[in-house]
């Protein structure tokens, strides 16, 4: 069998370059998608995405033009590549300016003006590309690859490119000089190296068509291969460093998630693309243009690589990122699989209740789950109509607390037998978690083995309730820690580059979801599932406030929200002026339950403006609650005893 390119070194280099160029394009696009998970409002993240867009245009155009045979398509693709090249200097200068601002050197107007001027010049040159002004048309001699002819404007752009990159280098050096710690210097060095790589390797595209390079194609393709590898690698390095500005993650989490994304995205796509390209060209060399193995290799490549990554990635993360904390991280990672959710608990208790009914040959049974000393929900099995007629409410707790016969295994309550689901804590006291009840059975039909099985089932139900109670404590602790950890991570991400940030008393950042939680709680402020099932219930400040609200977390959360709203109320007598707008929206729309149109008319604003201001008001309340949680303050006395309005506002 004759191997393709066996004696054609130039052909091998060209094929490898085409695969690597496509790989760089895939990497740039994948990192753009990955960067959308960052804080898009961060200026550095925005400029990084623009930088990736330019690199993607350059390498997508280059990779596709090198394999296309239609001159019109080749010219269009090369023009697209030149748009990325022309815009690259302006984006780089913007990127360096954003980084310098982040380190505590904001522009006083001059840098911003220079960036704007460079952008205008770049856009003008980009617009002139299709007209053959910035760069000429498709060259007839495509040596060593297709390129656009250069002219005087192209030469001027080369000088412009170098001058702007020198300005970028000066800004980056200022950034490094302003970093005071070795950690920040190390990361900024990574960032500078990552930023410099695409800038330097892109210069090579300006020399396509050069006679010297055309006369030495092997050298040209070899240099291009090295440039592609360097560009792809340092794009990933940049993503790693920029992650610290756009995400409130630990270093381990940043590395781990970036590794998983790169393995499952660009790595798999590039390898499969390379395999299919080699197989397709092998088929063409054998005179088979539509080689049947191409789709087979593509599908098999995806499956095998995804399978290999699934097996290998956990071990790679443990080996490279976990270090001495491996034991703790393994426990945390296993929580997701071992966590018993509310739905999981209900399904398990329903199975337990059904098994008890089968063992005792009775038609109905139930398990009541207690929360805060009261029945929270009842899981019923069998004839539910019969159970409904028995009034399974909190009144049953009074009877179960005063049993007529304390030595009886099951307490008799009318037509029911009831067993207490309780466990002894470390102090020797028994804590009641729930009740297990079933219709009275015929003792003559039940053997001791059946009763023994029922006792075992009751013990397992008790264990499940106990585990769920422990997990709820863990969840409340994690939720209360989330706000503080996010705040610390936010400081960690930027304070090492701008030390002044850590001294600022600015508002702490809060999770985006928290504003939605506040909105849901206010929507059902006077009662409803959005209040009773709200994640804010897990906050430590709510647990503390529940002690002053007879153990009711619902009333405690209501009092916390009311307190937060009062904290944003301006001083003095209530007015309907602009400084009172946020408070009035919260009070009228949510606490008093008035309709949107009525509130808008009373406050003299449009409904659209009302919704915009409402969002700001909700964010303010969320910020106050977050501060209360982090500072350990809250409503410790009094209850939420406001008078409920005549109607509850359920509008969004």
N, C-alpha and C positions, 0 to 999 in steps of 0.2 A: 504494500500500500504506500502510495506517495503522500508524504505529509505536506500540508500547505506551508509555504514560506520557509521550507527547510533550508534553502540556499539563499533566501532573500532577507538579509538582515534589516534592510530599510523597511520592507513590508512588515516585519515583526514589530519594529519600533513604532511604525505608524499605527498599527492595530492596537498596540498597548496604549499608545497615547489617546487614541479615540475612546477606548474603554475608560481610561482614567479621567479624561475630560468630562465624559458623561457622568462618571462617579462624583466629580467635584460639583457638577450642576445638580445632581441628586442631593448631595450633602447640603448645598446652599439652600435649596428649596425645603429640605427636611428641617434644617435649623430655623428657617423662617417660620415654619409651622410650630416648631418647638418654642420659639420666642414669643408666640402669641399667648402662651401660658404665663408670661412674665407680666409685670406691671406696665401695661401699655402706656400709662400716663407718664412714666419715667422717660425723660428726654434722652438719656443714654440708650435705653432700650429701643426707642423710636429710631434713632440714628443707626443703631446696629442692624435693625431690620432693613433700613434703606441700603446699608452697605451690602447685606446679603442679597438684596434684590439686584444690585448692580453686578455682583459676582455671578449670580444666577443667569442674568442676561448675557454676560460675556461667555460663560462656558456652555450654556444651552445653544447659543448661536454658533459657537465654534464646533461643538460636538455634532450638531445636526448638519451644518454646512459641509463638514468633512466627509459625510457619507451620502450626501445628496448628489444626484446626477443632473438635475434640472437647473440650468444657469439662472433663471429668474428666481427660483427658490433659494439658491445659494447666495445670490446677491442680497435678497431680503434678510436672510439669516445673518449674514455678515454685517449688514446695516444695524440689525438688532444688537449684535455684539458690540458695535461701535457706540451705540447709545449708552450701553453700560459703561464702556470705557470713558466716554466723555463726561458722564455724570459722576464717575468715581472720585475725582479730586474734590469736588464740592461736598460730597457726602463725607469724605475723610476729614475735611476741615471742620464740618459740622460736628462730627463725632469727637474730634479732639477738643473743640470748644465746649461741648457738653461735659466731657470728662474733666476739663479744667474748672468748669463751674461747680461740678460736684465736689471737688477738693477744696472749695472755699474761695475760688477766684472767679466770681461772676463777671460777665462782660459789663463794662461801663458804657457801652454803645459802639466802641470802635470795632471790637471783634465781631460783634453781631452784624455791623454794617459790612465788614469785609466778607463774612460768610454769605450775606445776601447778594453782594456783588458777584462773588464767584458762582453762586447758584444761577444768577441771571445769565452770566456768560456761558455756563455749561448748558443751560436750557436752550439758548440761542444756537449754540453749535450742534446740539442734538437735533433741533428742528431742521437745521440745514443739511443734515446727513442724507435724507432721501433725495435731495436736489443735487447731490454730487458736489457740494461746496466744501463741507468740512473734510470729506474724504471722497475719492473718485469712485468710478464704477468698478465692476468686476474685471480683474486683470485677465487677459487672454492666456498668459503663461502662468499656470498654477504650480509654481515650484517653490518650496516643496509641497505646499498645500494651497487651497484657494484663499485669495485675499483681495482686498479692495486697493485700487491704485492710490498712491500717496500724491499729494500736491503741496503747494505752499502753505495753505491753511493747516494741513495735517502736520507739517513741520512746526508751525507756530503753536499748534496744540501740544506737541511734544515738549516744547519749552514751557508752556503754560502748566502742563502736567508736573514737570520737575519742580517749578517754582512753588506751586501749591503744596506739593509733598514736602518741600523744605519747610514751609510754614507749619505744616502738620507736625513735622519732627520737632520743631521748636516748641510747640504747645505740649507735645508729649514729654519732652525733657523737663519742662516746667512742672508738669504733673508729678513726675518722679521725684523731683527736688522737693516738692511740698509734702511728700509722704515721709512720716517720721519713724515708722516701725519697719522691721525687716519683713514682716508678713505682708504689709501693704506694698512694700517695694517689690517683693517677689511676685505678687499678683499683677502689679502694674507692669512688671517686666514681661510677664506672660502676655498681658494685653497688648503691650507695644510690639512684641514679636509677632503675635497673631495679626495685628493690624498691618504691620510692615510687610508680611509675606504676600498677601494679594496685591498690595501696591507695587512691590518690586517685580513680582512675577508677571503682572499685567503689562509691564513695559515691553516684554518679549513680543506681545501682539503688535506693537508699533513697528516691529522690524520684519513682519511677514512680507515676503517679496524681496528682501535684501539679497543682493547678488552673492555675497559671501556665504550666507546661510543656505541659499539655494544650491550652491555648488558643493556643499557638504551636508546633504540631507540627513545622514546618520547622526551627525553632531546636533543638528537642529532638533530632530525628534527626541534624542536623548535628553537634551536640555529641557525640552517641553515636557517630557515625562517627569523629570525631577521637579520642575516648577509646579506641575499639577499635584504631585504628592505633597509638596510643601504647602501649597495653598489649602488643600483639603484638610491636612492635619491642623494647621493653625486656625482655620475657621472653627474647628471644634474647640481649640484652646480658647479662642475668643468667647465662644458660647459658655464655656466653663466659668470664665471670669465675670462676664456680664450677668450671669445667673445670680451673683451675689448682690447685684443692684436691683434686679427685677423680681427676686423671690425671697421670702422669709424662711429659707430652708437652712439646715445645718450643712456643713461642708460635705459630710458623708452622704446626705440626701441629694445634694446637687450632683456629686460624682455618680452616685448610683443611678439616678433617674436619667442623667445624660448618657451613661453607658447603655442602659436598656433601650433608650430611644435610638441611639446610633446603631446598635446591633440589629434591632428589629426593623429599622428603616433603611438608611443609606447603605449599611453593610450588606444586607440581604439583597437589596435592589441592585447594587453595583456588581456583586458577585454573579447574580443570575444574569444580568445584562452581559457581562463578560463571557459567561459560559455559552449563552445563546449566540453571541456574535461569533465566537470561535467555531461553534458547531455549524452555523449558517455558512461561514466562509469555507469551512472544510467541505461542505456539500457543494458549494459553487465550484471549488477547485476540482471536484470529481464530476462536474458536469450535471449536478442535480441542483437546480436553483431553488426549488421548494423542498428542502430536505425534511423528511418526515420526523427526524429526531429533534428538531428545534422545539416544538411545543412540549415534547416529552421531557427534554432537558429543563425547560423553563418550569414546568409544574413540579418535577422531581426536585429541582434545585430549591424552590420555595419551601417545599415540605421538609426536605432534609435539613436545610439551614434553620428553619423555625424550630424544628424538633431539637436540633443540636443546641440552639440558643436557650431553649426552655430548660434543658438539662444542665447546661454549663453556667448560665448567668448567676444562679444562687451561689455557686462555689466561687465564681469570680468576684462577686460582691463581698463575700466573706473573706476571701484571701486579700483583697486590695483595700477594702474600705472599713471593715469592722474592727480589726485590730484587737486591742485588749478588752473592748466592750462587747465582744462577741456573745457572751452568755446573756447579758442584759438585752441585747438586741434580738436574740433568738426568742426570748420570752415575749417581748413586745410584738414581734412579727407573728407569733403564733396566737395572739389574742383574737385576731379576726376570725380564725377558724374555730376557736373554742368559745367565743362569746355567745351567750344564750340571750337572744333578743326576746322582746315581749311576745312576738308571734310564735317563736320557737317554744317558749314556755307554755303558751296556750295550747299549742298542738300536743305537746308532751302531756300536759295535765288532762287534756281531753282523752288521750289514749289511756292514761291511768284510770280515769273515771269509767271509761267503757270496759276496761279489763276487770275492774271491781264488780261492775254490774253483771258481767258474764260469769264471774266466779260465784257470785251470790244468787244468780238467777233472779234478779230484780229488773224492773222495766225502766228505771230512771235513776240517775245519780248526778252529783255536781261536785265541783271544787270551787270554793269562794276564796279569792285572793284579797288579802288585807293590805291597805296602804294608809299609813298615818292613823292606825287604830280603827279604821272604817273599811267596810267592804268596797273594794275598788271595782271588781268585776267578778262575774260568776260564769264558770265554764260548765255547761250543761250537756248531758248525754242521755239518750233514750227518749222517753215520753216527756217532751218539754212542756206540754200543756198541763200535765199533772204537777210538774215542778212550779210552774207559774202560779198555780192556785195556792201554793204553800207559802207565798210571800217571803221570798228569800232576800231579806233586807237587813239593815243594821240591828233590827230588833232581835234577831236571832243571837246576836253577840251577848246580849244581856242574859239570855237563858243559858247559853253555853258557859258563861262565867260563873253561874250559880247552879252547878249540877246537883240533882237530887241524890245521886249516888256517885261519889267521887271515885269509887273503886271499879266501876263498870268500865269495860273496854270501850264500848260505844255508848254515847249518851242518847237516850230516847227523847225525841221531841216530836210528839204527835205521830205522824205516819213515817217519820224519818229516824234513822240512826245517824249520828254525827260524831266524827272524830276530829280532835284538835290536831292541827299541823303546827307543831312548835318544836323548838330546839333550845337546849341549854347553852347560854353564853359562858364566857370565861368566869363570870362572877357567881355562877351557880343559879342564876335566874333564868326562867323560861320565857321565851319571846314567842308570842302567837303570830304566825305568819299567814294562816288561812284555816279553812274548814273543809273537811271532806264529808259529804253526806250522801245517803242513798236510801231508797225505800226499804222498809223493814222486810227482812227475809224470813223464810220458814226454817227454823232451827233443825227440823227433822230431815230436811233435804241437803243440809250443808254439813260437810265433814270438817274435821280439824285441819286437814291439809288445805282446804279452801280458805279457812280463816287465817292460816299461816301465810298463804299467798297474799291475802288482802292486807295483812299487817306489813308485809314486805313492800307492797305497792304504796301504802300510805307513807312508809319511811322514804321511799324514793320521791314521792311528791314533796315531802318536807325538805329533802335534800335539794331538789330543784328550786324550790322557793328560797331556801337559804343561799344557794349559789347566786341566784338572780339578785338577791338583796346585796350580797357582797359586790357583785358586778356593778350594781347601781352606784354604790359608794365609789368604786373605781372610776366610773364614767363621770360622776360629779367632780371628782378630783381632777381628771383630765381636762374637763371643760373649763374649770376654774383656772387651770394652768395655761390653757391655750392662749388667753389674752396676753398674759405676761410673757410667755415664750415668744409669741409673735412680735411683741414690742422689743424684746431683747434681741431677737434675730434681725429685726429691722435696724436696730442700732449697730449690731455687729456688721451688717452688710455695708453700712455707709460710714460709720464713725472712724473706721481704720483709714479712710481716705479723706475724711473731713472731721478732724478731732473736735471741732467746735460743736458739731451736731449733738454729741453726747451730753453737753452741758445745757442745751436748749430745753426749755420747759414747754415745748410745743405739745399739742395733743398727741396722745398715744394712738398708734394705728389700731384699728379694730377689724375683725374679719368682715368681709362683705356680707356674709350671710346674717350677721347679727342685726343689721338694719331690717332685713326681711322678717327676722324673728320678732323684733319690736313691732313692726307693722301688723303681723299676724295677731300678736297679743292684744294690741289696741283695737283691732277689728272685732275681736270677740272679748272685749274688755269686761263686759257684764256677763260673760258666760259663753262657752262654746269650745269645740275641740281645738281650735287654734290657740286658745289660752291654756286649757288643761293639759294638752300634749306638747306644749311649746318647749323647745330646747333650753330656753332661759330658765326653766324649772331646775336645771342641774347646776345652776350657779351657786357658789358658796354663800353669796350674800342673800340669796333667796332662802337657803336653808337656815341661815342665822335669823332672818326676819320671820320665819315660820314659827319660831319659839314664842314670839309675841302675838301670833295669830292663831292660837289654839292648835298648832301643828298643821295648819292648812297651808300648803304650798301655793295654792291658787290665790288665796287672799294675800299671802306674802308677796307673790309676784305682782299682784295688783297694787299693793302698797309701794313696792319698789318703783314701779313705772310712774305712779302718781308723784312720788318724791322726786324722780328724775325730771318730770315735767315742771314741777314747781321750781327746780333749780335753774331752769332756763327762763323763768318768768322775770321780766324786768321789775325793778323796784318801783314802788309808788302805786297810786290808784290805777286800776285797769282802764286802758284806753283802746281805741281801735285805730291806732296809728301804725306806721311801718315797723317801729321797734317792738311792737307787741304782736306782730303778724304771726310769727312761728308759734308762740304760746296760744294765741287765739285759735289757730287752726287745730292744734291738738285738743284744746278744751272743747271747742264747738263741735268738731267733726267726730271725735272719738269718745270723749268723756260724756258729752251731752247727747251724742248720737244724732246730730242734725244732718240733713241731706246736703249733698255737695252744692247744689244750686243755692240753697238757703245760706250756707256758709259763705259762698262766693259773693252773694248779694250783700250780705251783712258786712263783709270785709272790703267790699268795693274792688274786687279783683275778678279777672276772667277765670273760668274753670281750668283752662290750660295752665295759667300762672299759679292757680291754687295747687295743682298737682306738683308743679315744680317746687314751690315753697314747702309743700308737704314732705317731699323727699328730704329737703334740707332739715326740716324739723325732726323727722324720724332719725336722721343721722346724728343730730344733736342729742336726742334722747339716748340713742345707742352708745354714744361717746360717754355720756354721764354715767350710764349703767356700767360700762366697762371700767371707768375710773373708780366707781364704788366697789366693783369686784376686786380690782387690783389693790386698792387702798384698804380693803377690809372694812369699809363703812357701809351704812345702809339704814333702813328703818328698823329700829330695834324695839320700838314700842308703838302701841296703837294698832288698829286694824283698818283695813280698807272698808270703811263703813259709809261710803258715799251713797246717796240715794240713786237708785237705778232709774234711768229715763224711761219715758213711756214707750219708747220703741228703740230697738237695737239696730245700729247701722251696720249692715252686712255688705255695703258697697265697697269695692276695692278703691 
